[in-house]
Amino acid sequence: MDKSHEYFLRAKNVTPGGVHSPVRSFKGLHTTPRFIQEGRGAYIKDVDQQQYIDFCMSFGPLIFGHQDADVKQAIIEALDRGWSYGATEPYSLELAEFMVKNIPFIEQVRFMNSGTEAVMTAVRLARGYTGKNKIIKFSGCYHGHLDSMLIKAGSGLAGTAEASSKGVTPKLAQDTLVVELGDIKELKKCLKAHQGEIAAIFVEPLPANNGLLIQTEEYLKTLRDLAHENQALLVFDEVISGFRVAFGGMAEKTGIIPDLVTYGKIIGGGMPVGAVAGKKKVMEMLAPIGPVYQAGTLSGNPAAMKAGLASLKKLTPQFYIDLENQTKEVCKIFHEWMIAHHFSDYQIIQFSSLFWFVPSHQKIKTLTDIPHNLNERFFELFKELLNKGIYLAPNAYEVSFMSSAHQGQVLEDLKNKLWK
Ligand SMILES: *Cc1c(COP(=O)(O)O)cnc(C)c1O
């Protein structure tokens, strides 16, 4: 029995399913999750000393790879002074100023500890600001594990919804309406049926949590216009896309400006950080100025703020051009291998430094476009790659993440691992 196997048995005794976030359990992949002991650059190593090229990258935060020297230095310097005060400190100030200066459409930012917290705050803030109760989300978008977002489409009228998790009350589910991604007609119907009730429309402007469901700019523009016609806020959940597709995320890339934006993942450089940002008049609804309460014992944690700032400072326009080129190269390497082997039914959908393997040659824009054999096919692909020393996020619906460390020798190594 290898060590990962042994650790997993032990973990299952003391933790539900052996994991602290469900996707890590390798459920449905007919193999044991690897216990990762260390990471360096584009590589991770497990407790059995197996090395893998990592395309999960902690699900996105590590845009420079593991142990980036600048980020590491920033964390060490921060730790040298202490690591939590529960008081005002200069570290979050520096990061907030850097963001406000470099993202033209945000005037204020509030830091918290995760993407989920950021979305949770945005929901409350949108309600507090508009004085309305209901929010709209789209099937195919993920917004973290807050109750209000663990809601899926129901079978009734446009927008009717039900909880997608036990423990979410039907009463709460009534305040979240779920509409099919890309379907403007259904959205209009929903807005009409709930006129005067909608506080906000939440969308992942680049839906990247149920595969990669790239939407058109036209669609995002229509969302903005419909939100505003209905005196609702448009909220871009850029927890994945923020600082990944461009410094200012999809909002910068498309020029479509949301009323509120949520960040996470890259903003903490691999440390736990989430943020809500927007115009002052909305943000100042938050306590202590406004009546919308939000707080956090560890919010603005100095080491996390320093890691975030060190990361954000490295994200130049040229960085994104280079990273996208590396991504295209990686996709080409995978694709050539796949068509020559038994994965020729696959395409790789790529956007910026994200890509997704899907066993179909059709256009995939909504959940309903995703082929039914996705999971079955993925487990074969995943297992074969894992055996070759290539680590994908362990779920068919998760995208792959590139880092700047995936270049040069790493790409040669990828070719060798695939073809050997
Ligand atoms: C990851 C993610 C979240 C949740 O962030 P956590 O830090 O895992 O709580 C929310 N929204 C989107 C779009 C995400 O990708």
The ligand as a Tripos MOL2 file, in Angstrom:
@<TRIPOS>MOLECULE
LIG
   15    15     1     0     0
SMALL
NO_CHARGES

@<TRIPOS>ATOM
      1 C1        -13.5950   29.5370   -6.4090 C.3       1 LIG1
      2 C2        -14.7930   30.3700   -6.6730 C.ar      1 LIG1
      3 C3        -15.6210   30.8360   -5.6460 C.ar      1 LIG1
      4 C4        -15.4450   30.4070   -4.2030 C.3       1 LIG1
      5 O1        -14.2210   30.8080   -3.6870 O.3       1 LIG1
      6 P1        -13.6480   30.0490   -2.3800 P.3       1 LIG1
      7 O2        -12.3890   30.7780   -2.0680 O.co2     1 LIG1
      8 O3        -13.4550   28.6250   -2.7870 O.co2     1 LIG1
      9 O4        -14.6810   30.1860   -1.3290 O.co2     1 LIG1
     10 C5        -16.6590   31.6900   -5.9620 C.ar      1 LIG1
     11 N1        -16.8770   32.0740   -7.2230 N.ar      1 LIG1
     12 C6        -16.1100   31.6430   -8.2410 C.ar      1 LIG1
     13 C7        -16.3750   32.1330   -9.6200 C.3       1 LIG1
     14 C8        -15.0550   30.7680   -7.9980 C.ar      1 LIG1
     15 O5        -14.3220   30.3220   -9.0170 O.3       1 LIG1
@<TRIPOS>BOND
     1     1     2 1
     2     2     3 ar
     3     2    14 ar
     4     3     4 1
     5     3    10 ar
     6     4     5 1
     7     5     6 1
     8     6     7 2
     9     6     8 1
    10     6     9 1
    11    10    11 ar
    12    11    12 ar
    13    12    13 1
    14    12    14 ar
    15    14    15 1
@<TRIPOS>SUBSTRUCTURE
     1 LIG1         1 GROUP 0 **** ****
